[in-house]
Amino acid sequence: MGLAVGGEDVYNERRMEMIELLKGPRYGIKDERVLEAMEKVPRHEFVPQEERLRAYEDSPLPIGFGQTISQPFIVAYMTEALKLKSTDRVLEVGTGSGYQAAVLSHLVKEVYSIEIVEGLAKRAAKTLLKLAYENVKTKFADGYQGWPDKAPFDALIVTCAPDKIPQALIDQLKEGGRMIIPVGKEGHVQELYLLQKKGGKVREKVVMPVRFVPMTGGGRK
Ligand SMILES: C[S@@+](CC[C@H](N)C(=O)[O-])C[C@H]1O[C@@H](n2cnc3c(N)ncnc32)[C@H](O)[C@@H]1O
């Protein structure tokens, strides 16, 4: 018999379609660990009730407070670029819904995530607790300064765009560590940077054009 629209089976089916799209020729995500993590995380639990049926669509979605949950491809691409290991400790700036943090939690030892909008920080913490993502620690703060007392990190992922890469975040990256971060002004084409710290030096490359919400707080004076 058919299931009620919005039943768990509907979400499971849509999640599998999302994974197929990510793996397919359009997006070409190859890292099996990333794909498995995204197969496990119930993305619909991270969006407002009225957006749930759209949770697995190939687009960002509103999550309230003028913010968005990123498009699944962007989550997959940024996560894959970090080449994460199960022993890693990762910092995310821009918790938003908590979805990206949940994906990371399947891949690494510890996730630290900072959100500047209190309502979002509280809601994400509640969702992550409800779904028992125990290796994720969240904080309501300005992520421009990173999380100094938990640094250094093996990897950093920034999901809001500053005008330039905050030095505090570079400083909190371990030797050999990677950072993925969008840079640029709101309303303009921004660039997604991949950084790696090697021999105390930072090597950076632009990997693709993107459009993210701005980093506020110290990132916009
Ligand atoms: C595209 S959304 C994040 C999506 C999120 N990673 C998810 O999985 O839902 C960007 C988030 O960055 C937050 N943000 C903007 N500036 C920030 C700052 N200085 N520190 C921490 N969070 C910030 C915004 O409030 C917003 O929730």
The ligand as an ORCA input file, in Angstrom:
! r2SCAN-3c Opt
* xyz 0 1
  C      24.555     28.704      4.329
  S      24.194     28.834      6.040
  C      24.889     27.395      6.716
  C      24.355     26.086      6.336
  C      24.713     25.042      7.373
  N      26.109     24.658      7.301
  C      23.774     23.897      7.315
  O      24.222     22.760      7.165
  O      22.564     24.157      7.449
  C      25.426     29.977      6.704
  C      25.311     30.196      8.190
  O      26.423     30.978      8.619
  C      25.986     31.780      9.703
  N      26.975     32.847      9.935
  C      27.155     34.017      9.259
  N      28.172     34.720      9.795
  C      28.661     33.977     10.832
  C      29.707     34.185     11.781
  N      30.463     35.283     11.782
  N      29.918     33.200     12.703
  C      29.153     32.080     12.724
  N      28.137     31.841     11.859
  C      27.897     32.774     10.921
  C      24.620     32.239      9.243
  O      23.846     32.735     10.303
  C      24.057     30.960      8.618
  O      23.324     30.210      9.526
*
